[in-house]
Amino acid sequence: MKNPTALPAWKKLQQHCQQAKGMHMRDMFDSDKDRFKRFSVRLDDMLVDYSKNRITPDTMNLLLDLAEEADIPGAIGDMFAGKPINNTENRAVLHVALRNAAKSHVTYDGVNVKPAIDKVLKQMEEFSYKVQHGQWRGATGQRITDVVNIGIGGSDLGPRMAVEALKHYRQNVRVHFVSNVDGTEITEVIERLDPASTLFVISSKSWTTQETMMNALTARCWITDILGPQAIEKHFVALSTNARGVSEFGIDTDNMFEFWDWAGGRYSLWSAIGLPIAISIGFDNFRQLLNGAYAMDTHFLNAPLSENIPVILGLIGVWNTNFLDIRSHAVLPYDQYLHRLPAYLQQADMESNGKSVDRGGKRVKYSTGQVLFGEPGTNGQHSFYQLLHQGTEIISSDFIASAWSFNEAGLHHPVLLSNFIAQPEALMRGKTADEAKDQGCPDNLVPYKVFEGNRPSTSILFDRMTPFNLGKLIAMYEHKIFVQGMLWNINSYDQWGVQLGKELATVVCEQIMSDAALGHDSSTNAMIEEIRHRRA
Ligand code: G6Q
């Protein structure tokens, strides 16, 4: 991989950008009646309309040249072939193997990992069935009514988002999530539950994560204090790569669901980490989620670059970031069930591409990952959309909706959809001073009523947010992130930036609980002293 700024297409894009910057999308639409057709792409019932981005046919051609010059097809091939593209940890990135039902052979380090994947999927299928149908019972013989997933980061955000997104498909059992080391979260969750009918799923790839271990110990005390130590067997299962740690915790490794180093935390919901999803919606629906992701994988692997959804979105992301200097991106699902999608994508995107050192160990001299945030529409409209429409900062956005709701209630869904359509139109078109005046705006208020427009957005529409479509949507974002990471020549699969704070917290924790001398800066020392004093 190369420094992208040295590629000929990058240089041409810089020149092209000088003209493109002055163009308004309102004029682009007015002068090209085929713009939607030109800049939209479909995959089954998924429609991706990227025509409301600040692109011309020349922009797209140059961006596609950039993809060729950066050898994105080669990079895609390397990922699917299991090459160690996570170069700082010398690991392959094989989450795509987890959802490939068609393939019987996926080699990693000379070993075919497919039989192990299939074995764990089978184990998940049987276990989720037993829990859902009252065949797996608590220590007192009671049926399991509530499952609590304890995990954090990649061992929480994906399953939590998917369980919420597919709540319509929920069967028999309620699934809860605890991630924060803040004792409030576990206290509030278990307060409402009966230990005799509660099953804890402890999700930790490493089995060393402080937050998860602490919450798991609290859960273990809650169960054993009431039901006795022998109850662990029926009330705890583990999702981990660390059999020894699981067994030392007291969970029989027969009740452990394995996964592997090559499934990165934030890409692991397709693995054993997806067990809470399978328990919530049933294994057949979980399989549909995998199949949807596989459909996107197949498209990503085979579609020409110019029709390849993740490639197009990744290229537009780079265009926005590096050429139009758009530093933030909003994810705006017009679907209440997708309310955790922005939180999930914050990790997927920002932990993957929030990097400033390239794959060769050199500091990059260009921008990488954008700041990502979002809220379901229409709530966001009554909150931060003011800045989207009229702020000094230009922000790109993704609007996501389905034509049909699972809860069609009178006019609710048409009204929701009208906002899904109108907001991108307003962001693109804006309102001129003349238009404001024509609408009777008094002269002194005209400046406030002008909308510059020209704010880029992409709209993604499905028929319904089924498990299959959710799989497609998530895989689309995973691959978009991959494309951007490859174009930026960074490793999207490590996360060294989360370590320093953790290291310092270990030291501070001991200091908060003792009188030890402090050797930090004056602010940190003073804050520790304050806490000591207030908690004395
Ligand atoms: C994700 C990261 C990180 C990880 C958590 C939990 O890609 O690696 O978010 O998932 O730190 O780690 P464990 O699963 O090991 O507890």
Residues whose N, C-alpha, C, O or C-beta is under 5 A from the ligand:
A	BS01	G6Q	I152 G153 G154 S155 S203 S204 K205 S206 W207 T209 T212 G264 G265 R266
